[in-house]
């Protein structure tokens, strides 16, 4: 970190990711300042650094960040995308938040094994001017967390910062040049840089303490989230609280394009899925291979509840602190009145959603019900319109058989049956479906392999709405609205490309 203090009372902080082997932390957050008003936005850049090489690490694609109140209770939690070891994030402080010392901590999925000590931890002061002058001061006891970067010194590498002037007026462009000299010409010195400009009295200035040289020994090691977000949990029975060791747990998403995943359940009843990294909210429908209303499905919380130890006490802000927060409050209220926020919603990060394909590819048979006369019940629809498939009545309800096109005889195992991409174990649901609400039926008759799971045929009934809205979710299934990462936002600085923009009376 290189700091340049100018007479204009502005502090520039540069976080440089260097080829230094001494940078042994896993995650670092570059936060713009240490003092905030309730309702403001906390912007930060995220760096994931390999503790062995000191370079940006691509081992994790998600960073976890939390804001802990003076009693170390999480008030904001967010997951943010990492790309090539870099990411950005934002916390919107609630208007109702109380004044006090708050802690920002960040970690990866892998680092949860080493909490509460070995993660990024940084304290900020938040003031709510509408809740009086009481201030809850926090003191963290123990721990060995790291919280920043020291100025980097290296005999083989020098960083020189050039600033065009030492005093600047309002809305005047600052030209900043960075030059690095490296004896090893084939190795670049700087890979990433983030800059924050803020008044010196509220700037974020911290030291880096290397505490990951000899991390504590852990027994249950989490892996890196290198391919996607890990969604894990456990299945057990209601009566005896024992774990279920069924073979598979199925995950499906309602829609006209079938999206299906499965996870193998271990002997302890645990499972895990790998989710795509985007900010789309999905309704995940989870159900075991063998349906049982006596089962309980527990989803493990993505954030760690192993919190650092601390205590807080009631304090009173000094006159100088009250004056500083008063100025910040004035700026915040002016921003709200004139609507000059610098936050902009980024473009959707799931552009490929429209090009999504069925997990089983092109079906071997498609039957569009509008091409035929209306039939009263689904059992008759399959009998008349879908050759090689029968939906028949049994004492316990309905079952379905598919003819193997290679042998000409029925499979002994039942097929995978879906409505709008959602797996249906109780075929009474399919039999009771009104054919007038069905758009088409897609069929795969040949055996279909997904990993080590063998499906003896697939039948997907697609309704006109395509959202599974006409179906009641069974008791043994769980519906989980889930978003992997927070909706991305971009920081848009004000532009003064011409004299008119420079002279405008609307505050920044």
C-alpha positions in Angstrom: 0.0 0.0 0.0 1.4 3.4 -1.0 0.0 6.6 0.6 0.4 10.0 -0.8 -0.9 12.9 1.4 -1.3 16.3 -0.2 -2.0 19.7 1.3 -5.6 19.4 0.0 -6.2 16.9 2.8 -6.9 14.1 0.3 -5.5 10.6 0.9 -4.9 8.3 -2.1 -4.6 4.6 -1.2 -3.2 2.2 -3.8 -3.5 -1.5 -3.3 -1.0 -3.2 -5.5 -1.0 -6.9 -6.1 2.7 -7.6 -6.5 4.8 -10.6 -7.2 5.7 -10.8 -3.5 6.0 -14.1 -1.8 5.4 -12.5 1.6 1.7 -11.8 0.8 0.4 -15.0 2.4 -3.3 -14.1 3.1 -6.2 -15.6 1.3 -8.5 -12.6 1.0 -8.0 -8.9 1.3 -10.7 -6.2 1.0 -9.7 -2.6 0.0 -12.3 -0.5 1.6 -12.6 3.2 0.7 -12.8 4.6 4.3 -13.4 3.9 8.0 -16.3 6.3 8.8 -19.8 6.0 7.5 -23.3 7.4 8.0 -26.3 5.1 8.3 -27.8 4.7 4.8 -24.5 5.1 2.9 -22.9 2.6 0.6 -19.7 0.7 1.5 -17.7 0.0 -1.6 -14.8 -2.4 -1.6 -12.5 -4.3 -3.9 -11.7 -7.9 -3.2 -8.4 -9.7 -3.7 -7.8 -13.4 -3.4 -4.1 -14.1 -2.9 -2.3 -17.4 -3.0 -0.5 -17.8 0.3 2.4 -19.7 -1.3 3.2 -17.6 -4.4 1.8 -14.2 -3.3 0.0 -13.9 -6.7 -3.7 -13.4 -7.3 -5.4 -16.8 -6.9 -8.1 -18.3 -9.1 -8.8 -21.2 -6.7 -12.0 -19.6 -5.5 -14.7 -18.0 -7.6 -16.7 -16.6 -4.7 -15.8 -14.4 -1.7 -18.0 -14.2 1.4 -18.3 -10.9 3.2 -20.2 -9.9 6.4 -20.9 -6.8 8.4 -21.0 -7.7 12.2 -22.6 -5.3 14.6 -21.0 -4.3 18.0 -22.2 -7.6 19.5 -20.8 -9.5 16.5 -24.2 -10.4 15.1 -24.2 -10.4 11.3 -26.4 -7.6 10.0 -25.4 -7.8 6.3 -24.1 -10.8 4.5 -23.1 -11.1 0.8 -21.4 -13.4 -1.7 -19.5 -11.8 -4.5 -18.0 -13.1 -7.7 -14.2 -13.5 -8.0 -12.6 -13.6 -11.5 -8.9 -14.2 -11.7 -8.6 -13.5 -8.0 -10.4 -10.1 -8.2 -13.9 -8.9 -7.4 -15.9 -6.0 -6.3 -18.7 -5.6 -3.7 -21.0 -3.2 -2.0 -22.9 -3.1 1.3 -25.9 -0.8 1.6 -26.1 0.3 5.3 -29.7 0.3 6.6 -31.1 3.7 7.6 -32.1 2.1 10.9 -28.7 0.9 11.9 -27.4 1.9 15.3 -24.2 3.9 15.9 -21.1 2.0 16.9 -18.1 0.0 15.8 -18.9 -2.6 13.1 -16.6 -5.3 11.7 -16.3 -6.3 8.1 -14.9 -9.8 7.7 -14.3 -11.7 4.5 -13.3 -15.3 3.6 -13.6 -18.0 1.0 -15.4 -21.3 1.4 -12.1 -23.0 2.0 -11.2 -20.5 4.7 -14.2 -21.4 6.8 -12.1 -24.2 8.3 -9.8 -21.6 9.9 -12.3 -19.2 11.4 -12.7 -17.1 13.4 -9.0 -16.1 13.4 -7.7 -16.6 9.9 -9.8 -14.3 7.7 -9.9 -10.6 6.7 -11.2 -8.5 9.6 -11.5 -4.7 9.5 -13.4 -2.3 11.9 -15.4 0.7 10.7 -17.4 3.3 12.6 -21.0 4.0 11.6 -23.0 6.9 13.0 -26.7 7.3 12.8 -27.3 11.0 13.4 -31.0 10.5 14.0 -30.4 8.2 17.0 -28.6 10.5 19.4 -25.0 10.5 20.4 -24.7 7.1 22.1 -22.0 5.0 20.4 -21.3 1.3 21.0 -17.5 0.9 20.9 -16.3 -2.6 20.1 -13.0 -4.2 21.3 -12.0 -7.5 19.8 -10.3 -9.8 22.2 -7.8 -12.4 21.1 -7.6 -13.7 17.6 -4.9 -13.2 15.0 -6.7 -11.8 12.0 -5.1 -9.8 9.4 -6.5 -6.5 8.3 -4.5 -4.8 5.6 -1.3 -4.3 3.6 1.9 -2.7 4.7 4.0 -0.6 2.4 5.9 -3.0 0.2 9.7 -2.9 0.2 11.7 -5.0 -2.2 15.3 -4.5 -3.2 14.5 -5.7 -6.7 11.3 -3.8 -7.2 10.6 -0.1 -6.8 7.3 1.7 -7.2 7.3 5.4 -8.1 4.1 7.5 -8.1 3.9 10.7 -10.0 1.1 13.3 -9.4 0.8 16.2 -11.7 0.3 18.8 -8.9 0.1 19.0 -5.1 -3.0 21.2 -4.8 -6.2 20.7 -6.7 -9.5 22.6 -7.0 -13.0 21.2 -7.0 -13.8 18.9 -10.0 -10.3 19.1 -11.3 -8.7 16.1 -12.9 -5.8 14.4 -11.0 -3.3 12.8 -13.4 -1.6 9.9 -11.6 1.3 8.0 -13.1 2.7 4.8 -11.7 6.1 3.5 -12.7 7.6 0.2 -11.5 11.2 -0.9 -11.9 11.9 -4.6 -11.8 15.2 -6.3 -12.2 13.4 -9.3 -13.6 12.1 -7.9 -16.9 10.2 -11.0 -17.7 8.0 -10.8 -14.6 5.4 -8.1 -14.4 5.3 -6.2 -11.1 1.7 -5.1 -10.9 -1.2 -7.2 -11.9 -4.1 -5.3 -10.3 -4.7 -1.9 -8.7 -7.5 -0.2 -6.9 -7.6 3.4 -5.8 -9.8 5.2 -3.3 -9.9 9.0 -2.8 -11.4 10.2 0.5 -10.8 12.8 3.2 -7.8 11.9 5.3 -9.6 11.9 8.6 -12.0 9.1 7.5 -9.5 7.1 5.3 -9.0 3.4 5.8 -5.4 2.8 7.0 -4.5 -0.6 8.3 -1.6 -3.0 8.6 -1.1 -6.4 7.2 -0.3 -9.1 9.8 0.7 -12.5 8.4 -0.9 -15.2 10.5 -1.4 -17.9 7.9 2.2 -19.3 8.0 1.2 -22.1 10.4 -2.6 -22.3 10.2 -4.4 -24.5 12.8 -5.0 -28.1 12.0 -8.5 -28.9 10.9 -10.3 -32.2 10.6 -13.2 -31.4 8.2 -11.5 -29.6 5.3 -13.7 -27.6 2.9 -12.6 -27.6 -0.7 -12.1 -24.5 -2.9 -15.1 -23.3 -4.8 -13.2 -23.4 -8.1 -16.0 -24.6 -10.4 -19.0 -23.0 -8.8 -20.9 -22.4 -5.5 -21.2 -25.4 -3.2 -24.7 -26.0 -1.8 -24.5 -28.7 0.8 -26.8 -30.2 3.4 -28.1 -33.3 5.1 -31.1 -35.6 5.0 -32.4 -37.3 8.2 -35.6 -38.8 9.6 -38.1 -36.9 11.8 -38.8 -39.7 14.3 -35.3 -40.8 15.3 -33.1 -38.0 13.9 -31.0 -40.6 12.1 -29.4 -39.8 8.8 -30.8 -41.1 5.5 -28.4 -42.9 3.2 -30.5 -43.0 0.0 -28.5 -43.2 -3.1 -29.4 -39.8 -4.7 -30.9 -36.4 -4.1 -32.4 -34.7 -7.1 -32.5 -31.0 -7.9 -34.8 -29.6 -10.5 -35.8 -26.1 -11.7 -39.3 -25.5 -13.1 -39.4 -24.2 -16.6 -40.0 -25.3 -20.2 -36.3 -26.1 -20.6 -35.6 -29.0 -18.2 -32.6 -28.4 -15.9 -31.7 -31.3 -13.6 -28.9 -32.1 -11.2 -28.3 -34.9 -8.8 -26.0 -35.5 -5.8 -25.0 -38.7 -4.2 -25.9 -39.0 -0.5 -23.1 -40.4 1.7 -23.6 -42.7 4.7 -23.9 -39.7 7.0 -26.8 -38.4 4.9 -24.7 -35.5 3.5 -24.9 -34.2 0.0 -23.5 -31.3 -2.1 -24.4 -29.6 -5.4 -22.3 -27.3 -7.6 -24.3 -24.2 -8.5 -23.5 -21.8 -11.4 -22.1 -18.5 -10.2 -24.6 -15.7 -11.1 -27.1 -13.5 -9.4 -30.3 -15.1 -10.8 -32.8 -16.1 -8.2 -33.8 -19.7 -8.8 -36.5 -21.8 -7.1 -34.6 -25.0 -6.4 -36.8 -28.1 -5.9 -35.0 -30.8 -3.9 -36.3 -34.3 -3.4 -34.8 -37.7 -2.5 -34.7 -40.6 -4.9 -37.0 -42.6 -2.6 -39.9 -40.3 -1.5 -40.7 -40.4 2.2 -42.8 -37.8 4.1 -40.9 -38.7 7.2 -37.6 -37.1 5.9 -36.2 -33.8 6.8 -33.9 -31.9 4.5 -31.4 -29.5 6.1 -29.5 -27.0 4.1 -26.1 -25.9 5.6 -25.9 -22.2 6.1 -23.4 -20.7 3.5 -22.0 -18.3 6.0 -20.0 -19.3 9.0 -21.4 -18.9 12.5 -18.0 -19.2 14.1 -17.7 -15.5 15.2 -14.8 -13.7 16.7 -14.8 -12.9 20.5 -15.3 -9.3 21.5 -17.0 -7.0 23.9 -18.5 -3.6 23.5 -19.2 -0.6 25.8 -21.2 2.5 25.7 -19.2 5.5 24.6 -19.9 9.1 23.6 -18.5 10.8 20.5 -16.2 13.7 20.9 -17.1 17.2 19.5 -14.6 16.7 16.6 -16.1 13.3 15.8 -19.6 14.7 15.9 -18.5 17.5 13.5 -16.9 15.0 11.1 -20.0 12.8 11.1 -22.2 15.9 10.7 -20.3 16.7 7.5 -20.7 13.2 6.2 -24.4 13.3 7.0 -24.8 16.6 5.1 -23.2 15.0 2.0 -25.3 11.9 2.3 -28.6 13.9 2.6 -27.6 16.1 -0.4 -27.0 12.9 -2.4 -30.4 11.6 -1.5 -32.2 14.9 -2.3 -30.5 15.3 -5.7 -30.4 11.6 -6.6 -26.7 11.7 -7.4 -25.8 8.2 -6.4 -22.7 6.6 -8.0 -24.3 3.1 -7.8 -25.4 1.6 -11.1 -26.9 -1.8 -11.7 -24.5 -3.9 -13.8 -25.6 -5.9 -16.8 -27.1 -9.3 -16.0 -24.5 -11.9 -15.5 -26.6 -14.8 -16.8 -26.8 -13.9 -20.5 -26.6 -17.5 -21.5 -29.9 -18.3 -19.9 -31.8 -17.8 -23.1 -29.5 -20.3 -24.8 -29.9 -22.9 -22.1 -30.5 -26.4 -23.4 -32.4 -29.4 -21.9 -30.2 -31.6 -19.8 -31.2 -34.5 -22.0 -30.5 -32.7 -25.3 -32.9 -33.1 -28.2 -35.8 -35.4 -27.3 -36.4 -38.5 -29.3 -40.2 -37.7 -29.5 -42.2 -34.5 -29.1 -46.0 -34.6 -29.0 -47.8 -31.3 -29.3 -51.3 -31.7 -28.0 -52.7 -28.9 -30.1 -52.0 -31.1 -33.2 -54.7 -33.6 -32.0 -58.2 -33.6 -30.8 -58.8 -32.9 -27.1 -58.7 -35.9 -24.8 -60.3 -35.9 -21.3 -57.6 -37.4 -19.1 -53.8 -37.8 -19.3 -54.0 -41.6 -19.2 -55.8 -41.5 -22.5 -53.3 -38.9 -23.9 -50.5 -41.4 -23.4 -52.4 -44.3 -24.7 -53.6 -42.6 -27.9 -50.8 -40.1 -28.7 -47.5 -41.4 -27.2 -46.6 -44.8 -28.5 -44.4 -47.1 -26.4 -45.5 -45.5 -23.1 -48.3 -46.6 -20.9 -49.7 -44.8 -17.8 -51.7 -47.5 -16.0 -53.7 -47.9 -12.8 -52.5 -50.0 -9.9 -53.9 -50.6 -6.4 -51.4 -48.1 -4.9 -52.1 -45.5 -7.7 -50.5 -45.1 -11.1 -47.3 -46.3 -12.6 -45.6 -45.8 -16.0 -43.8 -48.1 -18.3 -41.6 -47.3 -21.3 -40.7 -49.7 -24.1 -36.9 -50.1 -24.7 -36.6 -49.3 -28.5 -33.6 -51.7 -28.7 -35.3 -54.8 -27.3 -39.0 -54.0 -27.8 -39.9 -54.9 -24.2 -40.7 -52.7 -21.2 -38.0 -51.6 -18.8 -38.3 -53.1 -15.4 -37.2 -49.8 -13.8 -39.6 -46.8 -14.0 -38.6 -43.8 -16.1 -37.8 -40.3 -14.9 -41.1 -38.4 -15.0 -41.2 -34.6 -14.9 -43.7 -31.8 -15.2 -42.2 -28.5 -16.3 -38.8 -30.0 -15.5 -39.7 -30.9 -11.9 -39.4 -34.6 -11.0 -42.7 -36.3 -10.1 -42.6 -39.4 -8.0 -46.3 -39.6 -7.3 -47.9 -40.3 -10.8 -51.3 -39.5 -9.4 -50.2 -35.9 -9.9 -49.6 -36.5 -13.6 -52.8 -38.5 -14.0 -54.9 -35.7 -12.4 -53.3 -33.0 -14.6 -55.8 -31.3 -17.0 -54.8 -32.1 -20.6 -56.0 -28.6 -21.7 -53.2 -27.1 -19.7 -50.5 -29.3 -21.4 -48.6 -27.8 -24.3 -46.4 -30.8 -25.3 -44.8 -34.0 -24.1 -41.0 -34.7 -24.6 -39.8 -38.3 -24.5 -36.4 -40.0 -24.4 -36.8 -43.8 -24.6 -33.2 -45.0 -24.7 -31.3 -45.4 -21.4 -29.7 -42.0 -20.5 -26.5 -41.8 -18.4 -25.6 -38.8 -16.3 -22.4 -39.5 -14.4 -23.1 -42.7 -12.4 -26.9 -42.2 -12.6 -28.7 -44.3 -15.2 -32.2 -43.1 -16.3 -34.4 -45.7 -18.0 -36.2 -43.3 -20.1 -37.3 -39.7 -19.6 -40.8 -38.2 -19.9 -41.2 -34.4 -19.5 -44.8 -33.0 -19.6 -44.6 -29.3 -20.4 -47.6 -27.1 -19.5 -48.6 -24.0 -21.3 -47.4 -21.8 -18.4 -44.2 -23.8 -18.0 -43.8 -22.7 -14.4 -45.2 -25.7 -12.5 -47.9 -23.4 -11.1 -50.7 -25.9 -11.5 -48.9 -28.5 -9.3 -48.8 -28.9 -5.6 -45.3 -29.5 -4.2 -45.3 -32.8 -2.2 -44.4 -32.9 1.4 -41.2 -34.8 0.8 -39.8 -32.1 -1.5 -38.3 -28.8 -0.5 -38.6 -25.5 -2.5 -35.6 -23.2 -1.9 -35.4 -19.8 -3.4 -31.7 -19.3 -3.9 -29.3 -16.7 -5.3 -25.7 -17.6 -5.5 -24.1 -14.2 -5.5 -25.4 -10.7 -4.8 -26.7 -8.6 -7.7 -23.6 -6.8 -9.2 -23.3 -3.1 -9.2 -20.8 -0.8 -10.8 -19.3 2.4 -9.4 -19.8 5.2 -11.8 -17.6 8.3 -11.0 -18.8 11.7 -12.0 -17.6 13.0 -15.3 -16.3 16.5 -16.0 -15.4 16.2 -19.7 -16.5 19.7 -20.5 -16.8 23.1 -18.8 -20.5 22.8 -18.5 -20.3 19.7 -16.4 -17.6 21.3 -14.2 -19.8 24.3 -13.5 -23.1 22.6 -12.9 -24.7 23.4 -9.5 -26.0 19.9 -8.8 -23.7 18.4 -6.1 -21.7 15.3 -6.7 
